[in-house]
Structures are given as structure tokens and as C-alpha cells.
Amino acid sequence: MVVDCHSHIWNAAEHIREDFLRQGSASKAGGVRINVTMEEHLAAMEPVDRAIVFGLRANHAGVVVPNEYVAEYVNGHPEKLIGFACLDPALGEGVEELERAVSDLKLRGLKLGPIYQNIHPMDERLQPVYRFCQQRGLPILFHMGTNPIRHCPLKFTLPIVLDDVAIAYPDLVMVMAHLGHPWERDALVTIRKHPNLYADISALHYRTWEFYNTMVLAVEWGVTHKLLFGSDFPWSTPAATSEALGNINTITQGTNLPRIAREVIRDIVERDTVKVLRLE
């Protein structure tokens, strides 16, 4: 089973402000085309068996994607796609909207972006949401790690802040996106201590040296089993991410640098994230 646990869908013209488009597209060397169609998303997901899809609701950052938009897309391809809802607590959205998204729209998890929403992950407005998700078995994927949007505060995205959430809600299943880059070491030690906290490897591979060193650290800390495959489409694709993982040891040629075992790479790519996140 190959599962892309991290992919985006939206209509940029309707859902994203110009300043986010401009700054967000510059987040990757060479730029990235953020505005993608549903058809392009589905084509990019062709190599994987399942894909988790979400938009984002973050008025502070300038991205507000209706949950209905995501639901319409994923419910048209139920054999392939799993939709996650999004909430913006700063807009007063909470359990009531999440209940509607789950019950009426058939979305099956939650995506939060504290850095984009200008809210600390332990903010009081999020506590009822965490309780609801823990009770209902809904996984939460957090954007954790840097971004280039100038007015979005980095302090809300440090991986270690999820330690407090995991301590308060030990049965809540959570995923730390992007392995908290560039604070990957903090992310690794945080996921190591909490059984229900995972991290995805999306948007890491195009920084080759950092990606390699992160994987070495994951092996040394004994947490490769907590890493989930993801692309962060449209910033990357499952095919490009899988290829980069497969070629990760190229950087060690002619050196005594440690190599990442092939079985470690295979296990990450083939990990059944649907089962891990209890979405069966």
C-alpha cells in the first residue's frame, strides 16, 4: 500500500489571496505553480493507492478553502481519495463546523495550520476540537515547520509545541507535517516519545543535504517507523518524493558516510498510512 498522506487542492483564483500566491510560490527554488486543477491533482496521485487531500482555512495567511470544495472532489473518487476538513479557530470555527464536515460532508480527519492561522497549538479555542477528535478517532495533521509568508509567526510552528498537545491528549492521533523542517531533530525526539504522534516527510527532498541528514538522524533515533510518506502536492509529487528517497544514498558515493538501508526506504514508501491513522 502506497499512501500520499499530504496533498492540497484548491481553486487559487477563488480561495487564495495574491500575497500568499506570490510568497508561497517562492518557497521552493525555481518556484512552484500553486494553482492546480482537480484533474492535475488526480493525475499526480496516479502512482499511489490512496491519497489524503485537504485545502486550508487560514484567513490570517490569505487562504480560505471551503470544506465543501474538498468534499465534492474526494467524494467523487472514494476509492482513491480521503478528505480532511480544515478549521480556522480565529474565524470562530470549532466543533460545530467539524461535526458538520464529518457528518454531512463525509470528511475523515482534520488539517490545522497554526502558523497560518496565527494561533498557538495549545490555544484555548482548540481544546474542544482536540477533545472531539480524540473522542471520535479523527486524526489531525498539523503544518509544522517554516514557511515564507512574512506575517505568519514561526513561534507557532516549532515541533516541540506538539509535545504539550500529545501530553494533554494521549489518545489523539496526530501527524507533524514536513518533519517540522528545519527543526527536524526536535521533531524526531518529539514523535519518539508519543505513541500516537507521527511525522510526514513531505517537502523535504528538494533540500538534498538536509534530507539525507534527517534520514540518518531518524535511523539513529530509531523512529523511521513513525515516518509517513507524503508529497505536499503541488509543491512536489509522489513520484518525485519516491524517486528522491530511492536515490538518497547517492550523496554517500565515494565517502564513508552512513547509508540508509533499502528496507527503511521501502517501509516508508509502502507504509499503510490509512491503517496507521485508523482511517480504515
SENU-757682 format. One record per residue: x, y, z of N, C-alpha, C, O in turn. Coordinates in steps of 0.001 Angstrom, whole numbers. Layout:
BEGIN
X/Y/Z/X/Y/Z/X/Y/Z/X/Y/Z .
...
! end
This chain:
BEGIN
845/-1193/0/0/0/0/884/1248/0/1734/1400/877 .
695/2130/-963/1414/3405/-1006/389/4515/-828/-562/4625/-1601 .
589/5330/191/-368/6375/549/344/7720/601/1343/7872/1305 .
-165/8689/-137/303/10064/-1/-557/10714/1078/-1745/10957/867 .
44/10997/2232/-740/11494/3355/-856/13011/3374/-1422/13572/4313 .
-324/13695/2342/-267/15161/2417/-352/15767/1021/656/15902/326 .
-1567/16130/622/-1730/16797/-672/-2835/17842/-571/-3792/17689/189 .
-2680/18908/-1356/-3590/20053/-1305/-4433/20146/-2580/-4012/19741/-3663 .
-5638/20695/-2408/-6488/21021/-3553/-7209/22321/-3240/-7675/22530/-2120 .
-7299/23199/-4241/-7978/24481/-4094/-8138/25125/-5455/-7540/24677/-6433 .
-8920/26142/-5521/-9009/26998/-6702/-8369/28319/-6303/-8990/29133/-5620 .
-7136/28533/-6726/-6370/29677/-6245/-7066/31000/-6531/-7013/31920/-5715 .
-7711/31098/-7673/-8361/32355/-8042/-9471/32724/-7055/-9728/33904/-6818 .
-10120/31721/-6486/-11235/31966/-5574/-10853/31876/-4102/-11492/32504/-3258 .
-9811/31096/-3782/-9563/30735/-2391/-8291/31329/-1790/-8101/31251/-576 .
-7410/31923/-2610/-6096/32338/-2118/-5818/33789/-2502/-6007/34185/-3652 .
-5369/34573/-1528/-5005/35963/-1789/-3710/36042/-2596/-2887/35126/-2585 .
-3562/37153/-3287/-2410/37324/-4168/-1091/37297/-3402/-106/36762/-3910 .
-1045/37862/-2188/220/37900/-1455/676/36502/-1057/1874/36219/-1059 .
-279/35611/-712/95/34231/-408/588/33532/-1675/1577/32800/-1629 .
-78/33744/-2782/360/33130/-4036/1778/33556/-4386/2600/32731/-4784 .
2061/34833/-4238/3376/35352/-4613/4461/34806/-3689/5492/34320/-4153 .
4225/34889/-2382/5246/34437/-1434/5331/32914/-1380/6422/32352/-1285 .
4185/32252/-1441/4181/30802/-1375/4849/30142/-2558/5501/29109/-2404 .
4698/30716/-3733/5309/30131/-4924/6819/30252/-4895/7513/29522/-5603 .
7347/31178/-4071/8789/31367/-3965/9408/30506/-2875/10599/30633/-2590 .
8617/29630/-2261/9115/28826/-1146/10033/27702/-1590/10694/27079/-759 .
10083/27437/-2871/10907/26371/-3415/11783/26946/-4513/11309/27735/-5330 .
13036/26570/-4546/13944/27059/-5581/13363/26763/-6962/12973/25633/-7258 .
13314/27779/-7787/12713/27617/-9101/11236/27913/-9122/10619/27984/-10185 .
10651/28092/-7909/9238/28435/-7826/8340/27222/-7973/8793/26127/-8306 .
7066/27436/-7719/6073/26371/-7845/4755/26992/-8278/4403/28090/-7849 .
4035/26283/-9129/2722/26746/-9559/1689/26228/-8570/1367/25040/-8560 .
1178/27116/-7749/278/26721/-6671/-1123/26428/-7186/-1815/25570/-6637 .
-1543/27117/-8218/-2911/26937/-8723/-2988/25684/-9582/-2514/25682/-10719 .
-3576/24623/-9053/-3689/23360/-9778/-5151/22936/-9823/-5935/23269/-8935 .
-5499/22207/-10853/-6871/21751/-11020/-7067/20391/-10367/-6101/19707/-10030 .
-8321/20008/-10194/-8623/18686/-9669/-8068/17601/-10580/-7587/16570/-10111 .
-8137/17840/-11879/-7618/16861/-12842/-6108/16696/-12695/-5585/15587/-12794 .
-5416/17804/-12458/-3964/17721/-12279/-3615/17014/-10973/-2653/16248/-10912 .
-4385/17270/-9951/-4148/16569/-8687/-4335/15066/-8868/-3491/14280/-8438 .
-5419/14670/-9492/-5703/13249/-9668/-4620/12578/-10509/-4238/11440/-10235 .
-4127/13272/-11522/-3057/12716/-12347/-1773/12545/-11546/-1069/11549/-11709 .
-1465/13506/-10683/-259/13413/-9865/-337/12260/-8878/689/11688/-8510 .
-1548/11912/-8445/-1734/10832/-7475/-1797/9456/-8121/-1993/8459/-7426 .
-1636/9383/-9421/-1746/8102/-10123/-811/7020/-9573/-1210/5856/-9537 .
435/7353/-9136/1328/6292/-8648/960/5718/-7285/1488/4671/-6911 .
71/6366/-6527/-228/5902/-5175/-1575/5187/-5132/-2426/5375/-6001 .
-1744/4368/-4106/-3005/3649/-3941/-4088/4540/-3334/-5245/4492/-3752 .
-3707/5352/-2348/-4641/6271/-1699/-3938/7613/-1491/-2709/7684/-1457 .
-4731/8666/-1355/-4168/9988/-1079/-5088/10736/-132/-6307/10729/-305 .
-4510/11376/863/-5239/12261/1764/-5178/13669/1185/-4114/14151/795 .
-6344/14320/1136/-6471/15603/447/-7113/16612/1386/-8040/16281/2125 .
-6613/17853/1355/-7221/18931/2129/-6908/20261/1474/-6038/20360/609 .
-7631/21275/1900/-7337/22635/1484/-6605/23323/2624/-5608/22806/3129 .
-7091/24474/3026/-6601/25181/4206/-7603/26282/4501/-8166/26886/3588 .
-7820/26535/5774/-8660/27661/6182/-7839/28511/7131/-7687/28176/8306 .
-7311/29611/6619/-6411/30457/7391/-6536/31880/6864/-5778/32308/5993 .
-7498/32595/7403/-7737/33958/6938/-6513/34852/7153/-6236/35728/6334 .
-5785/34638/8245/-4598/35438/8538/-3574/35337/7405/-2957/36332/7026 .
-3401/34129/6871/-2420/33922/5809/-2959/34278/4434/-2192/34586/3522 .
-4291/34238/4283/-4879/34546/2987/-5290/33330/2187/-5323/33375/957 .
-5608/32229/2884/-6087/31011/2211/-7340/30542/2933/-7281/30185/4110 .
-8474/30541/2239/-9720/30077/2847/-10438/29183/1830/-11135/29663/936 .
-10247/27874/1993/-10827/26891/1073/-12050/26280/1740/-11929/25741/2840 .
-13214/26342/1124/-14407/25742/1735/-14257/24228/1877/-13731/23567/983 .
-14710/23694/2980/-14697/22244/3145/-15547/21552/2082/-15278/20413/1703 .
-16569/22252/1611/-17415/21684/549/-16620/21421/-725/-16879/20450/-1437 .
-15662/22281/-1005/-14849/22132/-2224/-14044/20838/-2173/-13985/20086/-3146 .
-13422/20593/-1013/-12652/19362/-842/-13570/18146/-876/-13252/17140/-1511 .
-14708/18238/-193/-15631/17103/-118/-16167/16726/-1494/-16269/15543/-1817 .
-16509/17719/-2300/-17023/17432/-3645/-16011/16637/-4453/-16369/15702/-5170 .
-14752/17013/-4333/-13698/16331/-5076/-13473/14909/-4571/-13518/13961/-5355 .
-13232/14752/-3271/-12876/13428/-2771/-14054/12467/-2817/-13863/11271/-3033 .
-15263/12968/-2618/-16424/12082/-2654/-16733/11588/-4059/-17498/10642/-4243 .
-16128/12241/-5051/-16240/11752/-6419/-15253/10652/-6740/-15362/10001/-7780 .
-14272/10432/-5844/-13248/9398/-6053/-12994/8668/-4736/-11864/8661/-4248 .
-14016/8059/-4158/-13882/7478/-2810/-12917/6311/-2742/-12391/6015/-1670 .
-12672/5643/-3855/-11755/4511/-3846/-10300/4958/-3761/-9421/4166/-3421 .
-10049/6231/-4072/-8690/6748/-4157/-8388/7797/-3093/-7301/7793/-2516 .
-9327/8687/-2827/-9066/9880/-2045/-9751/9854/-680/-10856/9331/-535 .
-9083/10420/304/-9612/10598/1655/-9528/12079/1982/-8444/12662/1946 .
-10646/12687/2299/-10672/14119/2543/-10553/14462/4011/-11156/13809/4863 .
-9772/15493/4305/-9676/16047/5649/-10330/17427/5653/-10205/18184/4691 .
-11016/17740/6723/-11598/19061/6913/-10523/20036/7372/-9437/19633/7788 .
-10840/21320/7291/-9990/22368/7845/-10858/23310/8670/-12027/23537/8359 .
-10264/23851/9725/-10925/24832/10574/-10005/26025/10752/-8783/25878/10760 .
-10592/27209/10895/-9834/28397/11281/-10399/28893/12608/-11413/29590/12622 .
-9754/28541/13731/-10263/28974/15031/-10348/30491/15154/-11193/31003/15888 .
-9485/31214/14446/-9507/32669/14501/-10781/33248/13882/-11137/34397/14144 .
-11466/32445/13060/-12749/32845/12485/-13920/32326/13315/-15076/32448/12911 .
-13620/31756/14453/-14664/31240/15333/-15120/29845/14972/-16139/29384/15487 .
-14397/29156/14103/-14778/27807/13700/-14263/26787/14708/-13118/26858/15155 .
-15127/25836/15058/-14736/24847/16043/-15482/23553/15861/-15650/23080/14737 .
-15933/22971/16961/-16542/21649/16947/-17784/21600/16064/-18006/20604/15376 .
-18587/22639/16070/-19811/22623/15269/-19498/22471/13779/-20144/21686/13085 .
-18506/23224/13288/-18131/23114/11877/-17487/21766/11590/-17705/21186/10527 .
-16697/21266/12532/-16059/19966/12328/-17093/18849/12312/-16995/17930/11499 .
-18076/18916/13190/-19163/17929/13191/-19887/17928/11856/-20200/16865/11320 .
-20155/19106/11317/-20820/19211/10014/-19947/18617/8907/-20438/17910/8027 .
-18649/18913/8964/-17741/18421/7927/-17648/16901/7946/-17539/16263/6900 .
-17694/16326/9153/-17585/14873/9279/-18912/14194/8957/-18948/13229/8194 .
-19993/14693/9531/-21292/14026/9395/-21935/14279/8034/-22443/13353/7402 .
-21912/15524/7586/-22597/15876/6346/-21706/15747/5114/-22147/15273/4067 .
-20449/16170/5247/-19556/16182/4082/-18708/14920/3967/-18038/14717/2955 .
-18728/14068/4995/-18020/12785/4987/-16501/12937/4938/-15804/12078/4398 .
-15991/14034/5504/-14549/14193/5645/-14094/13414/6870/-14878/13197/7793 .
-12827/12991/6887/-12442/11938/7826/-11270/12285/8731/-10774/11419/9451 .
-10828/13509/8710/-9743/13959/9566/-9708/15471/9544/-10595/16110/8978 .
-8688/16045/10157/-8600/17494/10282/-7196/17962/9949/-6212/17356/10372 .
-7108/19049/9185/-5825/19718/8921/-5842/21067/9617/-6761/21864/9431 .
-4808/21318/10426/-4639/22605/11082/-3302/23210/10674/-2328/22491/10453 .
-3264/24532/10576/-2027/25248/10259/-1838/26407/11208/-2082/27553/10830 .
-1407/26141/12444/-1307/27217/13433/-511/28425/12969/-888/29561/13258 .
579/28199/12257/1383/29323/11780/587/30197/10813/718/31421/10823 .
-229/29570/9986/-1034/30303/9016/-2238/30973/9681/-2717/32010/9221 .
-2707/30380/10745/-3915/30880/11416/-3596/31842/12559/-4496/32402/13185 .
-2281/32027/12824/-1833/32948/13864/-2394/32545/15231/-2952/33363/15962 .
-2226/31251/15553/-2774/30719/16797/-1827/29661/17359/-1326/28818/16614 .
-1582/29701/18651/-724/28707/19284/-1457/27367/19312/-2662/27338/19563 .
-759/26259/19060/-1430/24956/19072/-2117/24594/20380/-2999/23735/20388 .
-1736/25228/21487/-2412/24950/22756/-3398/26046/23137/-3805/26132/24296 .
-3781/26873/22194/-4773/27923/22434/-6075/27306/22965/-6459/26208/22561 .
-6735/28013/23857/-7967/27509/24466/-9043/27197/23422/-9862/26300/23624 .
-9041/27927/22321/-10054/27702/21290/-9911/26334/20632/-10859/25828/20030 .
-8744/25745/20745/-8517/24437/20125/-8815/23266/21059/-8929/22132/20593 .
-8939/23503/22326/-9127/22393/23272/-10400/21587/22995/-10340/20358/23010 .
-11552/22226/22743/-12741/21424/22405/-12568/20621/21121/-13110/19524/20985 .
-11809/21176/20182/-11544/20469/18921/-10720/19217/19190/-11017/18150/18652 .
-9695/19339/20015/-8874/18176/20345/-9696/17106/21069/-9567/15915/20788 .
-10525/17543/21987/-11355/16570/22717/-12290/15835/21756/-12462/14620/21850 .
-12890/16586/20834/-13804/15987/19855/-13061/14976/18994/-13537/13859/18791 .
-11896/15366/18487/-11140/14472/17605/-10663/13230/18343/-10681/12131/17788 .
-10239/13396/19583/-9800/12231/20354/-10971/11281/20605/-10828/10063/20502 .
-12110/11844/20930/-13290/11017/21209/-13789/10308/19966/-14210/9153/20030 .
-13744/10992/18838/-14294/10435/17597/-13255/9683/16759/-13597/9124/15717 .
-12015/9663/17191/-10979/8959/16446/-10585/9642/15158/-10236/8974/14184 .
-10634/10967/15135/-10268/11732/13941/-8804/12155/14027/-8434/12852/14971 .
-7967/11762/13086/-6573/12204/13115/-6459/13675/12730/-7275/14196/11970 .
-5444/14329/13262/-5151/15724/12930/-3761/15807/12315/-2792/15305/12885 .
-3666/16438/11155/-2386/16730/10529/-2105/18222/10706/-2887/19066/10268 .
-983/18535/11349/-580/19908/11600/504/20321/10609/1465/19583/10393 .
350/21501/10007/1530/22075/9351/2492/22479/10458/2160/23303/11311 .
3678/21897/10439/4729/22270/11381/6000/22511/10572/6356/21706/9711 .
6669/23602/10847/7862/23941/10090/7698/25286/9422/6622/25884/9421 .
8770/25732/8869/8832/27082/8344/7908/27298/7159/7395/26348/6568 .
7709/28552/6828/7083/28946/5560/7531/30365/5262/8027/31051/6156 .
7370/30823/4027/7910/32130/3654/6935/33293/3784/7262/34409/3378 .
5752/33065/4336/4763/34138/4421/5169/35080/5559/5221/34665/6717 .
5449/36313/5242/6166/37203/6156/5411/37473/7457/6035/37597/8511 .
4106/37564/7405/3365/37933/8610/2874/36730/9413/2078/36893/10337 .
3336/35526/9076/2941/34315/9807/4056/33930/10785/5186/33700/10354 .
3766/33855/12097/4811/33723/13122/5372/32315/13262/4628/31355/13467 .
6687/32203/13150/7353/30915/13256/7198/30275/14630/7255/29051/14743 .
7005/31063/15662/6946/30511/17017/5798/29525/17197/5846/28690/18100 .
4766/29603/16355/3636/28686/16478/3856/27363/15741/2992/26486/15761 .
4994/27224/15105/5210/26049/14266/6399/25215/14705/6780/24275/14007 .
6998/25538/15854/8108/24740/16355/7596/23352/16752/6608/23255/17479 .
8238/22288/16298/7722/20933/16550/7476/20610/18011/6549/19869/18337 .
8295/21157/18891/8195/20779/20305/6877/21225/20935/6499/20704/21985 .
6158/22187/20314/4889/22616/20919/3847/21503/20875/2913/21497/21676 .
4003/20550/19934/3059/19438/19896/3285/18456/21039/2442/17594/21290 .
4405/18576/21725/4626/17771/22923/3536/18049/23953/3028/17126/24590 .
3179/19320/24114/2136/19675/25078/780/19119/24663/8/18663/25507 .
487/19154/23360/-788/18625/22880/-848/17119/23119/-1863/16594/23579 .
246/16431/22803/274/14975/22967/195/14560/24433/-392/13526/24753 .
776/15351/25321/687/15049/26751/-750/15213/27238/-1251/14398/28013 .
-1414/16288/26769/-2782/16564/27212/-3791/15602/26605/-4821/15316/27216 .
-3504/15096/25400/-4451/14230/24680/-3707/12989/24173/-3433/12887/22977 .
-3382/12058/25051/-2521/10935/24683/-3121/9989/23655/-2381/9263/22991 .
-4445/9975/23505/-5072/9080/22538/-5389/9764/21213/-5961/9151/20312 .
-5019/11030/21100/-5259/11778/19869/-4184/11431/18850/-2992/11570/19126 .
-4604/10979/17670/-3663/10614/16612/-3307/11879/15826/-4182/12564/15298 .
-2006/12173/15759/-1550/13404/15122/-382/13133/14176/402/12203/14367 .
-296/13977/13152/817/13929/12210/1458/15309/12155/773/16313/11960 .
2760/15353/12324/3543/16573/12220/4057/16674/10781/4930/15907/10375 .
3516/17613/10021/3884/17711/8609/5323/18176/8441/5871/18885/9285 .
5921/17759/7327/7236/18228/6883/8347/17941/7896/9417/18546/7840 .
8082/17012/8822/9033/16694/9883/9533/17962/10565/10657/18026/11064 .
8651/18980/10568/8963/20209/11277/10150/20979/10734/10787/21730/11473 .
10464/20806/9444/11695/21402/8903/11732/22915/9114/10691/23556/8967 .
12869/23519/9448/14211/22921/9556/14563/22436/10962/15740/22291/11292 .
13557/22186/11781/13779/21719/13149/13521/20211/13239/12827/19735/14138 .
14098/19474/12283/13817/18043/12195/14261/17279/13437/13581/16343/13859 .
15388/17661/14029/15859/16947/15215/14824/17044/16340/14536/16054/17014 .
14269/18245/16536/13223/18412/17549/11997/17575/17222/11362/17013/18114 .
11667/17496/15931/10514/16694/15525/10747/15217/15827/9845/14532/16310 .
11939/14730/15548/12233/13312/15747/12141/12915/17217/11587/11865/17543 .
12679/13744/18101/12636/13365/19511/11227/13511/20078/10877/12854/21058 .
10423/14370/19461/9046/14534/19932/8174/13361/19514/7391/12852/20316 .
8303/12924/18257/7495/11776/17833/7970/10495/18501/7195/9548/18637 .
9234/10448/18921/9750/9240/19562/9039/8957/20889/8831/7799/21249 .
8666/10016/21614/8142/9805/22963/6643/9599/23018/6121/9213/24064 .
5928/9845/21919/4467/9760/21937/3984/8707/20929/4196/8873/19728 .
3347/7641/21389/2934/6552/20502/1993/6983/19380/2022/6390/18302 .
1161/8000/19606/170/8394/18596/561/9633/17803/-272/10228/17120 .
1824/10018/17894/2325/11174/17142/3293/10708/16068/4274/10021/16353 .
3003/11093/14822/3798/10707/13664/4293/11962/12948/3945/13080/13327 .
5100/11768/11918/5537/12886/11086/5545/12438/9641/5807/11271/9349 .
5258/13364/8731/5397/13025/7314/6669/13651/6754/7224/14588/7329 .
7118/13118/5623/8381/13548/5024/8150/14479/3840/9049/14678/3024 .
6967/15044/3740/6656/15878/2575/7492/17153/2558/7808/17724/3602 .
7842/17584/1349/8547/18853/1096/9934/18897/1721/10437/19974/2042 .
10552/17740/1897/11910/17705/2423/12953/17414/1346/14082/17897/1432 .
12587/16638/347/13589/16014/-513/14340/16983/-1406/15440/16664/-1856 .
13778/18171/-1682/14499/19054/-2587/15554/19906/-1895/16136/20794/-2517 .
15805/19649/-621/16991/20158/68/17854/18935/379/17768/18366/1468 .
18671/18543/-569/19278/17214/-614/20101/16884/631/19923/15821/1225 .
20991/17779/1025/21865/17500/2162/21060/17409/3457/21294/16520/4275 .
20127/18315/3639/19298/18300/4838/18431/17041/4874/18257/16439/5933 .
17893/16647/3736/17062/15450/3655/17855/14218/4064/17391/13406/4865 .
19056/14086/3509/19898/12939/3846/20212/12911/5342/20065/11877/5993 .
20645/14050/5882/20991/14089/7300/19790/13809/8192/19933/13180/9240 .
18616/14264/7790/17408/13991/8560/17116/12498/8606/16746/11964/9652 .
17282/11829/7478/17035/10395/7450/18063/9636/8287/17718/8655/8945 .
19314/10076/8269/20327/9459/9125/19939/9615/10590/20031/8661/11363 .
19507/10813/10974/19082/11052/12353/17880/10183/12721/17806/9665/13836 .
16941/10023/11789/15767/9196/12060/16173/7752/12345/15601/7101/13218 .
17163/7257/11604/17668/5912/11851/18345/5853/13220/18115/4923/13992 .
19178/6850/13514/19922/6833/14772/19005/6960/15991/19288/6391/17045 .
17919/7699/15848/16963/7849/16951/15944/6705/16977/15136/6621/17901 .
15976/5842/15990/15096/4681/15978/13637/5005/15748/12762/4372/16339 .
13354/6002/14881/11965/6421/14681/11524/6356/13215/10533/6989/12851 .
12218/5626/12388/11800/5563/10983/10418/4942/10840/9726/5194/9854 .
10005/4128/11820/8671/3526/11764/7566/4541/12029/6390/4234/11832 .
7925/5749/12473/6950/6804/12734/6861/7798/11580/6166/8807/11693 .
7558/7529/10465/7577/8447/9329/6596/7998/8254/6555/6824/7887 .
5803/8949/7751/4776/8672/6755/5138/9323/5422/5713/10410/5375 .
4791/8640/4360/5073/9139/3016/4069/10228/2636/2864/10063/2826 .
4570/11333/2102/3702/12416/1659/4443/13310/684/5672/13373/698 .
3690/14004/-168/4324/14801/-1223/4248/16301/-1009/5137/17027/-1455 .
3204/16787/-336/2894/18219/-259/2514/18774/-1631/2810/19930/-1933 .
1864/17966/-2457/1406/18452/-3756/574/19731/-3565/-291/19760/-2690 .
813/20790/-4361/1570/20857/-5603/3039/21234/-5471/3706/21429/-6487 .
3574/21344/-4240/4994/21667/-4102/5881/20524/-4578/7004/20757/-5025 .
5394/19309/-4489/6095/18169/-5061/5039/17146/-5467/3843/17428/-5401 .
5469/15976/-5880/4566/14907/-6292/4991/13610/-5620/6132/13494/-5174 .
4094/12633/-5540/4506/11331/-5000/5654/10710/-5791/6551/10099/-5210 .
5628/10863/-7107/6679/10273/-7931/8037/10889/-7611/9028/10171/-7471 .
8088/12216/-7496/9353/12892/-7204/9848/12557/-5808/11050/12388/-5602 .
8936/12460/-4846/9319/12136/-3473/9858/10717/-3378/10864/10471/-2714 .
9186/9785/-4045/9638/8398/-4047/10998/8263/-4722/11864/7529/-4245 .
11181/8965/-5822/12470/8922/-6532/13594/9465/-5652/14680/8888/-5600 .
13332/10575/-4961/14353/11160/-4102/14732/10212/-2967/15908/10088/-2623 .
13734/9544/-2388/14024/8556/-1345/14879/7417/-1896/15835/6974/-1259 .
14521/6960/-3072/15265/5861/-3679/16702/6214/-3988/17566/5338/-4015 .
16970/7498/-4223/18317/7943/-4598/19058/8600/-3440/20107/9212/-3643 .
18524/8480/-2231/19085/9243/-1113/20535/8888/-820/21283/9726/-317 .
20945/7657/-1127/22312/7250/-817/23321/7696/-1861/24522/7494/-1680 .
22858/8300/-2950/23785/8779/-3980/24803/9740/-3397/25958/9764/-3823 .
24380/10528/-2427/25246/11537/-1831/26419/10923/-1075/27394/11615/-783 .
26339/9634/-755/27388/8981/28/28463/8346/-846/29460/7851/-319 .
28292/8344/-2147/29232/7656/-3026/30647/8212/-2870/30862/9423/-2893 .
31602/7302/-2711/32986/7703/-2554/33328/8233/-1174/34395/8814/-979 .
32436/8039/-219/32660/8529/1146/32435/7398/2142/32029/6296/1775 .
32707/7696/3411/32399/6763/4493/31115/7162/5222/30866/6693/6332 .
30310/8012/4617/29056/8430/5223/28107/7240/5352/28113/6353/4499 .
27301/7209/6395/26351/6091/6564/25302/6090/5463/24903/7139/4955 .
24871/4905/5112/23838/4736/4094/22507/4389/4760/22466/3770/5823 .
21422/4804/4108/20088/4457/4586/19716/3104/3993/19737/2935/2774 .
19380/2153/4831/19075/796/4378/17886/798/3431/16943/1571/3599 .
17941/-68/2442/16874/-126/1440/15542/-492/2080/14493/-11/1650 .
15576/-1342/3105/14318/-1733/3742/13681/-567/4490/12457/-502/4605 .
14494/353/4999/13958/1548/5653/13227/2409/4638/12126/2895/4896 .
13846/2591/3486/13226/3386/2424/11935/2725/1954/10911/3392/1801 .
11984/1419/1727/10805/700/1271/9671/787/2283/8513/984/1917 .
10013/639/3554/8976/675/4583/8284/2034/4646/7074/2096/4863 .
9023/3112/4461/8408/4443/4478/7470/4606/3287/6334/5053/3444 .
7938/4249/2112/7114/4408/909/5866/3540/981/4786/3967/571 .
6006/2333/1497/4904/1369/1465/4109/1312/2771/3245/450/2932 .
4392/2212/3688/3662/2182/4967/2179/2443/4727/1815/3359/3990 .
1328/1637/5349/-120/1771/5170/-641/2853/6107/-1130/2569/7201 .
-528/4087/5656/-928/5219/6493/-2420/5197/6795/-2841/5700/7837 .
-3219/4633/5919/-4652/4512/6185/-4869/3718/7466/-5705/4079/8294 .
-4115/2643/7623/-4211/1828/8833/-3590/2536/10023/-4155/2519/11116 .
-2438/3157/9829/-1739/3843/10911/-2628/4923/11529/-2686/5059/12751 .
-3323/5694/10676/-4160/6782/11153/-5587/6334/11468/-6456/7157/11757 .
-5817/5023/11409/-7110/4417/11793/-8259/4953/10919/-9345/5271/11401 .
-7966/5035/9613/-8953/5539/8658/-9621/4413/7886/-10355/4676/6933 .
-9385/3174/8272/-9969/2035/7564/-11493/2008/7736/-12159/1116/7208 .
! end
